[in-house]
Amino acid sequence: EVNEVNEVIKHWKSREQAATPAPGATSKVAAKPATLEVPSSKEPQNAVKKTWETLQGSPKKFRNKPRVRREWRTLSQSMKEKVAKAFWIVKETKTLEGRRKYGENFNNHDDMLILHSCATMDPRCDEGHFGPQFMTFHRALLLKYERSLLAVDPTIEAMPYWNMAYDAQDGKYKNNAEKYIFTNNYFGSYYGTGINYQVIDGLFANWPVLEWTAERFGNKSYMAPDNKCIREEYFKGTVPSVCDQCCQLPKALCDCENLPGGATPTYTRRVRAHDDCSPHVARWPEDPDAAGPLGGTYEIVYNEDDFDICTDVSKVQSWMEWQDCIEMSTFMCSQRFGYISGRPGFQKIFVQDILPEMKKRVLASRDPYFDKALRALEDAGSSSADVFQDVLKKLVKEICGDYMLYGYLRNRKFLGHELKTTLPRFFHSQAHIKFGKDLLDVTTSPNEAAAFTGYHSDIDRSSLTWMINAEKANPAMAESFWLYPVNQRITPEQLLKDPQKGLGRGISGPFAIYDVLACGNDTSTYYEYSVGESPWLPGTLLDDVVNSGFAFKNLFDNCAHSDPPPGITCDGGKRGYTHKEILYWTSPERAEYTYDTLEHHYYDVEPVESSSGAI
């Protein structure tokens, strides 16, 4: 697999060299497909020659006929109502009851939410975010959810996605009363209008946040025998600080310690990872636990050009480059950093373990702003706790206030041209931060059911668009699984020797600051991981099982009629699907679903005018 990765890199370079003009000549991008040799290598890259299609080539066509996910605003009124009804049935019907009624593909919404929490709370660290595993994990989760909706009502055809750019500041539908997503027609108000900012309008008004019990979600539930996360209860919900009796009343009118008649207060442990007693989903962009007005506003700041940048193969040429492009570049603006930085002993750990690792990345980034911030932290590290916290809070405010966060892109030549890097506003994490409350709580963010599935499907649309573009531009990419990380053979020293690779600059790694800050270093249990020593988390490499604490199985139907290569299972086997298997079965030529902006690669339809970036 290492050789396969090297072959793909050589292939990119050979294309660039072929397009580099001779001295005095004018550089031109070829107008017709060129045929280049692909160096022979181990299986599966054993072909000697392949057709190399340039960016001006005709749209790539695939033979499979996938279902098509469409944008929420393109649905007819009747279809929109059917989709919403299916969401509510998936929410209100328990898994075993649903399977008896709708078939084996049915899974209850909150059971899938708990699966998501298993990823974020895994003892090895987050198995679903801020790393190469982000998209493979979420793609599998979205498939599981979609199959459940289709089990309830096959006539909905596919699960809708939400094009976030349409509802951002200056977006296409921002001032359209009929099409704006945050109205009674769709997701309800952007600022929750109920008590404690609960969302009480829209198709999903008063969406319940359930009580966590061991019988329903823990080691006494039906899920426990097959899932380590459930047996060991990685996640056990959160007991709020406000009692049930006072939750829906103004603080001045209710005191949990002095209830009328001397009643005993009750505190419901809800399926949340943050302190909130509200029985329904809440949404508050000005949530003080969020990052403030990123980009100078509490509105979403993102456009279709930002989407297209991360699908542009002249700028993004590997799985991790795409991941860095769509994700924010700093962990300090995440909700989890605010929680961790206030814990006892944080300053000592930060100075001893974190600052040395940050220094390596700052040197590699050559960013004067972060160099200045690093110096301030080094100076404050030996000061009192109060001084250190003041400096930290000031830096966080500067970075996460009206400063906009961007994805990370590498500088490079492509087809003989020096590229001018335009940084995209970050895609993933932005809606989490901007929504506040329940979507901000990453662990249980699926509580915002339609927004969560729609938003992450839009990010998946970006990923699949890039995969199609990359496979067209470089046919060896699919066989090499889009250069998804295969091993731990990267050292911090390499980052300094070759900073142009951009390794270590993004929040997603390798040697991610997120992992160093947010995760333990239990090397006696997980020998692969200790602070700053391993570039990727255990469980996140290509041949590792996706979210092994609660693995995915039986996500694909068409695979039963195919003959996959060794190491690829149709149903996930006993262990569950690996990242390689998710990539294999969702490769554009095998995928059982696609998006309306990619539909023309499969069917004889005109391309949808949208932020598709497709070529």
C-alpha positions as semicolon CSV with decimal commas, in nm:
position;residue;x (nm);y (nm);z (nm)
1;E;0,000;0,000;0,000
2;V;0,292;0,233;0,067
3;N;0,415;0,161;-0,288
4;E;0,067;0,234;-0,421
5;V;0,071;0,573;-0,251
6;N;0,413;0,648;-0,399
7;E;0,289;0,554;-0,746
8;V;-0,002;0,796;-0,723
9;I;0,227;1,076;-0,610
10;K;0,458;0,998;-0,905
11;H;0,155;1,009;-1,132
12;W;0,063;1,360;-1,017
13;K;0,423;1,473;-1,062
14;S;0,452;1,316;-1,408
15;R;0,145;1,509;-1,516
16;E;0,287;1,834;-1,384
17;Q;0,624;1,770;-1,550
18;A;0,456;1,686;-1,880
19;A;0,273;2,017;-1,868
20;T;0,572;2,228;-1,764
21;P;0,675;2,441;-2,065
22;A;1,028;2,452;-2,198
23;P;1,227;2,774;-2,136
24;G;1,070;3,053;-2,336
25;A;0,764;2,850;-2,426
26;T;0,407;2,938;-2,331
27;S;0,233;2,709;-2,080
28;K;-0,097;2,569;-2,200
29;V;-0,332;2,315;-2,051
30;A;-0,396;2,034;-2,298
31;A;-0,731;2,061;-2,472
32;K;-0,776;1,684;-2,525
33;P;-0,721;1,380;-2,302
34;A;-0,360;1,269;-2,292
35;T;-0,247;0,910;-2,247
36;L;0,027;0,866;-1,989
37;E;0,189;0,554;-1,854
38;V;0,109;0,449;-1,502
39;P;0,417;0,279;-1,355
40;S;0,349;-0,083;-1,272
41;S;0,320;-0,171;-0,905
42;K;0,167;-0,428;-0,674
43;E;-0,202;-0,510;-0,697
44;P;-0,443;-0,344;-0,745
45;Q;-0,241;-0,099;-0,956
46;N;-0,115;-0,350;-1,211
47;A;-0,236;-0,177;-1,526
48;V;0,045;-0,051;-1,746
49;K;-0,150;0,217;-1,928
50;K;-0,452;0,425;-1,843
51;T;-0,623;0,721;-2,005
52;W;-0,541;1,046;-1,835
53;E;-0,824;1,291;-1,883
54;T;-0,755;1,661;-1,851
55;L;-0,981;1,911;-1,685
56;Q;-1,126;1,997;-2,026
57;G;-1,237;1,638;-2,088
58;S;-1,596;1,527;-2,120
59;P;-1,787;1,447;-1,799
60;K;-1,704;1,107;-1,658
61;K;-1,983;0,849;-1,684
62;F;-2,034;0,556;-1,451
63;R;-2,242;0,246;-1,520
64;N;-2,404;0,211;-1,177
65;K;-2,744;0,371;-1,123
66;P;-2,748;0,513;-0,770
67;R;-3,036;0,676;-0,588
68;V;-3,008;1,055;-0,586
69;R;-3,001;1,272;-0,276
70;R;-3,160;1,609;-0,349
71;E;-3,145;1,946;-0,180
72;W;-3,426;2,015;0,066
73;R;-3,557;2,314;-0,132
74;T;-3,601;2,110;-0,451
75;L;-3,852;1,874;-0,287
76;S;-4,220;1,914;-0,366
77;Q;-4,449;1,994;-0,075
78;S;-4,583;1,639;-0,066
79;M;-4,235;1,486;-0,082
80;K;-4,110;1,718;0,191
81;E;-4,397;1,611;0,415
82;K;-4,328;1,242;0,348
83;V;-3,960;1,284;0,435
84;A;-4,045;1,467;0,757
85;K;-4,294;1,195;0,850
86;A;-4,027;0,929;0,794
87;F;-3,788;1,121;1,022
88;W;-4,051;1,128;1,297
89;I;-4,121;0,754;1,264
90;V;-3,748;0,681;1,288
91;K;-3,740;0,900;1,599
92;E;-4,044;0,759;1,774
93;T;-4,013;0,388;1,690
94;K;-3,764;0,174;1,880
95;T;-3,526;-0,036;1,674
96;L;-3,657;-0,386;1,746
97;E;-4,019;-0,278;1,697
98;G;-3,923;-0,097;1,376
99;R;-3,743;-0,402;1,235
100;R;-4,051;-0,614;1,291
101;K;-4,260;-0,358;1,106
102;Y;-4,023;-0,214;0,844
103;G;-3,745;-0,470;0,801
104;E;-3,385;-0,522;0,911
105;N;-3,259;-0,189;0,772
106;F;-3,456;0,003;1,034
107;N;-3,267;0,172;1,319
108;N;-3,407;0,412;1,575
109;H;-3,279;0,772;1,560
110;D;-3,152;0,780;1,917
111;D;-2,973;0,447;1,882
112;M;-2,783;0,601;1,589
113;L;-2,718;0,911;1,800
114;I;-2,562;0,689;2,066
115;L;-2,346;0,528;1,796
116;H;-2,221;0,879;1,714
117;S;-2,146;0,946;2,081
118;C;-1,947;0,621;2,092
119;A;-1,711;0,768;1,835
120;T;-1,647;1,095;2,018
121;M;-1,615;0,929;2,360
122;D;-1,395;0,638;2,254
123;P;-1,106;0,592;2,504
124;R;-0,860;0,605;2,214
125;C;-0,990;0,956;2,135
126;D;-1,243;1,079;1,880
127;E;-1,293;0,805;1,621
128;G;-1,528;1,017;1,409
129;H;-1,388;1,371;1,384
130;F;-1,078;1,581;1,311
131;G;-0,880;1,320;1,121
132;P;-0,892;1,098;0,812
133;Q;-1,177;0,907;0,978
134;F;-1,417;1,202;0,968
135;M;-1,577;1,134;0,631
136;T;-1,564;0,754;0,631
137;F;-1,735;0,749;0,972
138;H;-2,000;1,006;0,881
139;R;-2,060;0,853;0,538
140;A;-2,135;0,521;0,706
141;L;-2,360;0,688;0,965
142;L;-2,551;0,879;0,696
143;L;-2,601;0,556;0,501
144;K;-2,735;0,385;0,812
145;Y;-2,977;0,673;0,868
146;E;-3,084;0,689;0,505
147;R;-3,151;0,315;0,493
148;S;-3,370;0,351;0,799
149;L;-3,572;0,631;0,637
150;L;-3,608;0,426;0,319
151;A;-3,720;0,124;0,520
152;V;-4,006;0,337;0,653
153;D;-4,098;0,487;0,315
154;P;-3,912;0,375;-0,001
155;T;-4,100;0,635;-0,208
156;I;-3,893;0,921;-0,062
157;E;-3,614;0,790;-0,292
158;A;-3,322;0,921;-0,081
159;M;-3,235;1,136;0,220
160;P;-3,223;1,511;0,139
161;Y;-2,915;1,724;0,193
162;W;-2,889;2,087;0,301
163;N;-2,678;2,326;0,092
164;M;-2,549;2,547;0,374
165;A;-2,422;2,814;0,135
166;Y;-2,779;2,895;0,031
167;D;-2,869;3,013;0,384
168;A;-2,544;3,185;0,479
169;Q;-2,488;3,557;0,490
170;D;-2,567;3,685;0,137
171;G;-2,676;3,332;0,041
172;K;-2,918;3,248;-0,238
173;Y;-3,214;3,193;-0,003
174;K;-3,113;3,414;0,290
175;N;-3,393;3,663;0,224
176;N;-3,639;3,426;0,061
177;A;-3,935;3,372;0,294
178;E;-4,039;3,053;0,114
179;K;-3,699;2,889;0,064
180;Y;-3,495;3,001;0,368
181;I;-3,418;2,687;0,566
182;F;-3,473;2,851;0,907
183;T;-3,848;2,899;0,878
184;N;-4,158;2,706;0,963
185;N;-4,131;2,549;0,616
186;Y;-3,815;2,355;0,705
187;F;-3,588;2,350;1,013
188;G;-3,758;2,616;1,226
189;S;-3,617;2,947;1,350
190;Y;-3,242;3,010;1,347
191;Y;-3,278;3,139;1,704
192;G;-3,497;2,896;1,896
193;T;-3,813;3,081;2,000
194;G;-3,915;2,859;2,290
195;I;-3,804;2,860;2,655
196;N;-3,428;2,805;2,677
197;Y;-3,412;2,861;2,300
198;Q;-3,596;2,539;2,222
199;V;-3,703;2,503;1,858
200;I;-4,083;2,508;1,861
201;D;-4,154;2,569;1,492
202;G;-4,073;2,400;1,163
203;L;-4,107;2,040;1,044
204;F;-3,922;1,913;1,350
205;A;-4,070;2,138;1,617
206;N;-4,037;2,014;1,976
207;W;-3,801;1,731;1,876
208;P;-3,748;1,542;2,204
209;V;-3,410;1,490;2,373
210;L;-3,452;1,161;2,552
211;E;-3,360;1,046;2,898
212;W;-3,047;0,830;2,916
213;T;-3,094;0,502;3,102
214;A;-2,885;0,186;3,110
215;E;-3,190;-0,012;2,998
216;R;-3,238;0,206;2,689
217;F;-2,882;0,300;2,590
218;G;-2,638;0,135;2,831
219;N;-2,513;-0,206;2,939
220;K;-2,867;-0,337;2,994
221;S;-2,989;-0,250;2,645
222;Y;-3,030;-0,479;2,344
223;M;-2,723;-0,308;2,187
224;A;-2,480;-0,415;2,461
225;P;-2,391;-0,772;2,353
226;D;-2,258;-0,664;2,012
227;N;-2,100;-0,330;2,098
228;K;-1,813;-0,265;2,338
229;C;-1,906;0,103;2,367
230;I;-2,251;0,016;2,497
231;R;-2,129;-0,257;2,733
232;E;-1,868;-0,027;2,884
233;E;-2,092;0,281;2,859
234;Y;-1,848;0,522;2,702
235;F;-2,129;0,777;2,716
236;K;-2,387;0,802;2,996
237;G;-2,568;1,125;2,922
238;T;-2,552;1,435;3,141
239;V;-2,739;1,534;3,455
240;P;-2,826;1,906;3,423
241;S;-2,768;2,160;3,699
242;V;-3,130;2,282;3,678
243;C;-3,407;2,055;3,804
244;D;-3,699;1,943;3,589
245;Q;-3,947;2,148;3,794
246;C;-3,764;2,476;3,718
247;C;-3,640;2,397;3,369
248;Q;-3,927;2,565;3,185
249;L;-3,957;2,861;3,421
250;P;-3,760;3,186;3,457
251;K;-3,482;3,152;3,713
252;A;-3,632;3,426;3,930
253;L;-3,957;3,232;3,963
254;C;-3,823;2,892;4,058
255;D;-3,559;2,765;4,301
256;C;-3,474;2,394;4,284
257;E;-3,372;2,398;4,651
258;N;-3,700;2,555;4,764
259;L;-3,978;2,403;4,561
260;P;-4,340;2,464;4,661
261;G;-4,460;2,232;4,936
262;G;-4,107;2,111;5,001
263;A;-4,117;1,889;4,694
264;T;-3,802;1,696;4,608
265;P;-3,637;1,820;4,289
266;T;-3,572;1,572;4,008
267;Y;-3,294;1,592;3,752
268;T;-3,339;1,397;3,427
269;R;-3,016;1,259;3,280
270;R;-3,060;1,344;2,913
271;V;-2,888;1,222;2,599
272;R;-2,662;1,526;2,587
273;A;-2,297;1,589;2,665
274;H;-2,357;1,944;2,791
275;D;-2,552;2,098;3,078
276;D;-2,906;2,166;2,957
277;C;-3,231;2,055;3,117
278;S;-3,447;2,134;2,811
279;P;-3,664;1,840;2,702
280;H;-3,649;1,946;2,336
281;V;-3,378;2,048;2,090
282;A;-3,246;2,399;2,147
283;R;-3,069;2,638;1,907
284;W;-2,896;2,965;2,004
285;P;-2,625;3,119;1,782
286;E;-2,515;3,346;2,067
287;D;-2,452;3,053;2,299
288;P;-2,159;3,164;2,521
289;D;-2,009;2,814;2,492
290;A;-1,967;2,870;2,118
291;A;-1,687;3,068;1,951
292;G;-1,861;3,403;1,923
293;P;-1,937;3,589;1,600
294;L;-1,690;3,418;1,368
295;G;-1,647;3,634;1,061
296;G;-1,797;3,928;1,250
297;T;-2,148;3,782;1,261
298;Y;-2,356;3,507;1,417
299;E;-2,482;3,423;1,069
300;I;-2,320;3,144;0,869
301;V;-2,034;3,278;0,656
302;Y;-1,983;3,044;0,363
303;N;-2,046;3,051;-0,010
304;E;-2,042;2,834;-0,318
305;D;-1,689;2,940;-0,408
306;D;-1,573;2,801;-0,071
307;F;-1,738;2,470;-0,164
308;D;-1,576;2,461;-0,507
309;I;-1,224;2,529;-0,379
310;C;-1,216;2,205;-0,181
311;T;-1,331;2,000;-0,481
312;D;-1,068;2,151;-0,712
313;V;-0,807;1,884;-0,788
314;S;-0,548;2,144;-0,881
315;K;-0,550;2,246;-0,514
316;V;-0,659;1,928;-0,334
317;Q;-0,486;1,602;-0,427
318;S;-0,520;1,362;-0,136
319;W;-0,776;1,250;0,120
320;M;-0,614;1,452;0,398
321;E;-0,580;1,762;0,181
322;W;-0,956;1,751;0,130
323;Q;-1,010;1,697;0,504
324;D;-0,788;1,993;0,592
325;C;-0,965;2,205;0,333
326;I;-1,314;2,155;0,476
327;E;-1,223;2,165;0,847
328;M;-1,128;2,459;1,066
329;S;-0,756;2,507;1,116
330;T;-0,748;2,550;1,493
331;F;-0,882;2,347;1,787
332;M;-0,885;2,648;2,019
333;C;-1,220;2,761;1,882
334;S;-1,397;2,432;1,950
335;Q;-1,633;2,384;2,243
336;R;-1,416;2,106;2,379
337;F;-1,113;2,332;2,418
338;G;-1,309;2,569;2,642
339;Y;-1,404;2,277;2,864
340;I;-1,056;2,125;2,877
341;S;-0,867;2,449;2,937
342;G;-1,063;2,513;3,256
343;R;-0,985;2,179;3,416
344;P;-0,742;2,153;3,712
345;G;-0,386;2,081;3,609
346;F;-0,439;2,200;3,252
347;Q;-0,163;2,462;3,268
348;K;0,103;2,208;3,370
349;I;-0,002;1,961;3,098
350;F;-0,020;2,241;2,844
351;V;0,331;2,366;2,919
352;Q;0,492;2,022;2,940
353;D;0,317;1,834;2,662
354;I;0,132;2,072;2,436
355;L;0,359;2,372;2,382
356;P;0,649;2,166;2,244
357;E;0,415;2,008;1,992
358;M;0,259;2,343;1,903
359;K;0,604;2,485;1,846
360;K;0,681;2,222;1,584
361;R;0,364;2,308;1,396
362;V;0,413;2,682;1,421
363;L;0,765;2,648;1,282
364;A;0,629;2,436;0,998
365;S;0,348;2,682;0,922
366;R;0,576;2,990;0,913
367;D;0,276;3,197;1,015
368;P;0,386;3,518;1,196
369;Y;0,054;3,554;1,379
370;F;0,076;3,210;1,535
371;D;0,445;3,262;1,609
372;K;0,350;3,570;1,813
373;A;0,071;3,376;1,989
374;L;0,311;3,094;2,071
375;R;0,558;3,336;2,230
376;A;0,282;3,482;2,446
377;L;0,182;3,135;2,565
378;E;0,545;3,042;2,639
379;D;0,590;3,359;2,846
380;A;0,263;3,299;3,035
381;G;0,335;2,932;3,095
382;S;0,551;2,999;3,400
383;S;0,317;3,265;3,540
384;S;0,032;3,223;3,786
385;A;-0,280;3,035;3,685
386;D;-0,477;3,360;3,664
387;V;-0,223;3,525;3,434
388;F;-0,203;3,213;3,216
389;Q;-0,582;3,190;3,183
390;D;-0,604;3,562;3,099
391;V;-0,351;3,525;2,818
392;L;-0,523;3,210;2,691
393;K;-0,866;3,373;2,692
394;K;-0,732;3,679;2,512
395;L;-0,576;3,468;2,239
396;V;-0,889;3,258;2,200
397;K;-1,097;3,575;2,171
398;E;-0,864;3,715;1,905
399;I;-0,858;3,392;1,705
400;C;-1,224;3,301;1,748
401;G;-1,394;3,641;1,764
402;D;-1,452;3,830;1,443
403;Y;-1,152;3,651;1,291
404;M;-1,282;3,400;1,035
405;L;-1,153;3,043;1,041
406;Y;-1,037;2,886;0,720
407;G;-0,958;2,547;0,585
408;Y;-0,595;2,478;0,506
409;L;-0,457;2,453;0,152
410;R;-0,106;2,376;0,026
411;N;0,089;2,592;-0,215
412;R;0,185;2,406;-0,531
413;K;0,238;2,406;-0,903
414;F;-0,024;2,233;-1,113
415;L;0,010;2,163;-1,484
416;G;0,307;2,397;-1,492
417;H;0,123;2,687;-1,330
418;E;0,194;2,850;-0,994
419;L;-0,136;2,841;-0,811
420;K;-0,263;3,137;-0,617
421;T;-0,401;2,988;-0,297
422;T;-0,742;3,115;-0,192
423;L;-0,838;2,987;0,150
424;P;-1,199;2,867;0,186
425;R;-1,408;2,951;0,490
426;F;-1,427;2,629;0,689
427;F;-1,716;2,397;0,609
428;H;-1,737;2,135;0,881
429;S;-1,765;2,266;1,239
430;Q;-1,906;2,601;1,122
431;A;-2,272;2,502;1,151
432;H;-2,196;2,328;1,482
433;I;-2,052;2,652;1,616
434;K;-2,309;2,886;1,460
435;F;-2,614;2,689;1,577
436;G;-2,501;2,675;1,940
437;K;-2,676;2,454;2,197
438;D;-2,751;2,103;2,066
439;L;-2,566;2,109;1,734
440;L;-2,269;2,271;1,911
441;D;-2,250;1,964;2,135
442;V;-2,058;1,747;1,887
443;T;-2,102;1,426;2,089
444;T;-2,482;1,434;2,064
445;S;-2,520;1,673;1,769
446;P;-2,752;1,427;1,587
447;N;-3,020;1,554;1,827
448;E;-3,062;1,818;1,552
449;A;-3,175;1,536;1,325
450;A;-3,260;1,703;0,993
451;A;-2,993;1,972;1,023
452;F;-2,728;1,716;1,121
453;T;-2,805;1,472;0,839
454;G;-2,858;1,748;0,582
455;Y;-2,541;1,937;0,677
456;H;-2,313;1,634;0,685
457;S;-2,463;1,507;0,361
458;D;-2,362;1,837;0,201
459;I;-2,007;1,780;0,326
460;D;-2,026;1,426;0,187
461;R;-2,135;1,583;-0,144
462;S;-1,813;1,782;-0,137
463;S;-1,614;1,466;-0,071
464;L;-1,778;1,266;-0,351
465;T;-1,740;1,559;-0,591
466;W;-1,369;1,574;-0,514
467;M;-1,340;1,195;-0,550
468;I;-1,495;1,206;-0,898
469;N;-1,275;1,497;-1,000
470;A;-0,964;1,327;-0,863
471;E;-1,043;0,994;-1,026
472;K;-1,093;1,165;-1,357
473;A;-0,772;1,365;-1,334
474;N;-0,568;1,077;-1,192
475;P;-0,711;0,730;-1,258
476;A;-0,479;0,568;-1,003
477;M;-0,649;0,750;-0,716
478;A;-0,940;0,507;-0,675
479;E;-0,716;0,201;-0,657
480;S;-0,505;0,377;-0,395
481;F;-0,812;0,479;-0,193
482;W;-0,753;0,849;-0,254
483;L;-0,430;0,839;-0,051
484;Y;-0,613;0,775;0,275
485;P;-0,342;0,727;0,547
486;V;-0,222;0,367;0,560
487;N;0,045;0,368;0,832
488;Q;0,215;0,566;1,110
489;R;0,535;0,638;0,914
490;I;0,550;1,012;0,961
491;T;0,772;1,186;1,215
492;P;0,754;1,541;1,352
493;E;1,100;1,600;1,206
494;Q;0,964;1,535;0,856
495;L;0,717;1,815;0,905
496;L;1,000;2,061;0,950
497;K;1,209;1,922;0,664
498;D;0,927;1,945;0,411
499;P;0,676;2,203;0,533
500;Q;0,531;2,248;0,184
501;K;0,350;1,918;0,231
502;G;0,147;2,097;0,493
503;L;0,155;1,800;0,727
504;G;0,057;1,889;1,080
505;R;-0,081;2,232;1,001
506;G;-0,449;2,146;1,021
507;I;-0,663;2,044;1,315
508;S;-0,697;1,697;1,162
509;G;-0,334;1,590;1,180
510;P;-0,105;1,416;1,152
511;F;0,007;1,481;1,510
512;A;-0,313;1,678;1,557
513;I;-0,320;1,928;1,843
514;Y;-0,684;1,824;1,890
515;D;-0,572;1,473;1,979
516;V;-0,297;1,596;2,209
517;L;-0,533;1,826;2,399
518;A;-0,855;1,632;2,399
519;C;-0,740;1,275;2,445
520;G;-0,569;1,059;2,702
521;N;-0,237;0,886;2,660
522;D;-0,326;0,543;2,787
523;T;-0,032;0,366;2,625
524;S;-0,072;0,057;2,841
525;T;-0,404;-0,012;2,668
526;Y;-0,347;0,159;2,335
527;Y;0,023;0,122;2,267
528;E;-0,002;0,303;1,933
529;Y;-0,101;0,633;2,088
530;S;0,069;0,868;2,327
531;V;0,082;1,244;2,332
532;G;0,268;1,371;2,028
533;E;0,422;1,036;1,937
534;S;0,180;0,891;1,682
535;P;0,066;1,084;1,374
536;W;-0,275;0,915;1,352
537;L;-0,507;0,778;1,617
538;P;-0,541;0,401;1,647
539;G;-0,854;0,292;1,466
540;T;-0,827;0,557;1,194
541;L;-0,588;0,399;0,940
542;L;-0,712;0,251;0,613
543;D;-0,735;-0,111;0,732
544;D;-0,873;-0,028;1,077
545;V;-1,238;-0,086;1,165
546;V;-1,450;0,229;1,154
547;N;-1,560;0,315;1,509
548;S;-1,491;-0,037;1,639
549;G;-1,664;0,038;1,971
550;F;-1,993;0,039;1,777
551;A;-1,907;-0,085;1,429
552;F;-2,104;-0,058;1,105
553;K;-2,241;-0,363;0,924
554;N;-2,481;-0,441;0,639
555;L;-2,487;-0,101;0,469
556;F;-2,479;-0,208;0,104
557;D;-2,722;-0,405;-0,112
558;N;-2,557;-0,418;-0,454
559;C;-2,235;-0,568;-0,318
560;A;-2,406;-0,908;-0,290
561;H;-2,394;-0,933;-0,669
562;S;-2,026;-0,837;-0,705
563;D;-1,694;-1,010;-0,655
564;P;-1,486;-0,784;-0,428
565;P;-1,108;-0,826;-0,400
566;P;-0,945;-0,996;-0,099
567;G;-0,982;-0,799;0,222
568;I;-1,314;-0,642;0,117
569;T;-1,634;-0,782;0,267
570;C;-1,987;-0,712;0,160
571;D;-2,150;-0,705;0,504
572;G;-1,860;-0,598;0,729
573;G;-1,804;-0,952;0,857
574;K;-1,776;-1,014;1,229
575;R;-1,565;-0,707;1,303
576;G;-1,745;-0,436;1,102
577;Y;-1,642;-0,233;0,797
578;T;-1,293;-0,090;0,771
579;H;-1,223;0,257;0,632
580;K;-1,097;0,082;0,317
581;E;-1,427;-0,103;0,277
582;I;-1,634;0,213;0,319
583;L;-1,420;0,384;0,054
584;Y;-1,440;0,081;-0,175
585;W;-1,819;0,048;-0,167
586;T;-1,879;0,424;-0,191
587;S;-1,630;0,476;-0,472
588;P;-1,815;0,665;-0,751
589;E;-1,831;0,360;-0,978
590;R;-1,991;0,145;-0,702
591;A;-2,182;0,390;-0,484
592;E;-2,549;0,317;-0,424
593;Y;-2,626;0,686;-0,382
594;T;-2,513;1,015;-0,530
595;Y;-2,624;1,381;-0,526
596;D;-2,829;1,588;-0,769
597;T;-2,520;1,795;-0,859
598;L;-2,343;1,471;-0,960
599;E;-2,640;1,300;-1,123
600;H;-2,512;1,374;-1,474
601;H;-2,221;1,137;-1,414
602;Y;-2,473;0,850;-1,399
603;Y;-2,782;0,953;-1,594
604;D;-2,857;1,147;-1,910
605;V;-2,951;1,471;-1,739
606;E;-2,818;1,824;-1,753
607;P;-2,578;1,920;-1,470
608;V;-2,749;2,099;-1,181
609;E;-2,633;2,458;-1,144
610;S;-2,500;2,456;-0,792
611;S;-2,180;2,457;-0,593
612;S;-2,088;2,123;-0,742
613;G;-1,735;2,175;-0,857
614;A;-1,781;1,871;-1,084
615;I;-1,581;1,836;-1,402
